[in-house]
């Protein structure tokens, strides 16, 4: 099991019905079923070829009826409410697209590959409570967003612009992985600024670099 999969699995809560959307090999569903963390599970993928990998891994659970495979877009092929939904390895906009047409699940674990700020903004707008929101490294940098529907009625649950962009936990208690990400992103932005570009593009890059510089200033001594 890779570090990425291990981190995701370590944040999966116990559930009655678990859904793994875009399940890939199905390792997270295998973890849930083998450890008795759910009564039933759905594995879903829009690609029949990708779904087949998970079906092979989870053959015994499919045969016993504990697991159901669905070849569909997002949650569209799942016919019962799932109290925990995992969506990992997709872009943030794709995750939002999947969740915006259904009631938010009781619990969710999301691992967007990009545009994490759009996922955070969507969740907060829908009244969700984000309980964990941090960056970790496994070769690449990944964001993990864990939470539940409801519970966002308190003012301290609202995210600032910085928290939307970087993740609240990363700012409150920055890890070494997050600090490495900030260093790398700042260096990349500065490198891009040396290239020829339009005035508008340069202004956008400078504005983004300003955000990273300000976050860096919070833990400058550690970097």
Secondary structure, DSSP 8 states (H G I E B T S, - for coil): --HHHHHHHHT---EEEEEEET-TT-HHHHHHHHTT-EEEEEEEES-HHHHHHHHHHTHHHHHHTSEEEEESSTTTT--S--SEEEEEEE-HHHHHHHHHTS---SEEEEEESS-HHHHHHHHHHTT-EEEEEEEEESSSEEEEEEEESS---SGGGS--HHHHHH-HHHHHS--HHHHHHHHHHHHHHHHHTTS---HHHHHHHHHHHHHHHHHHHHTTTT-
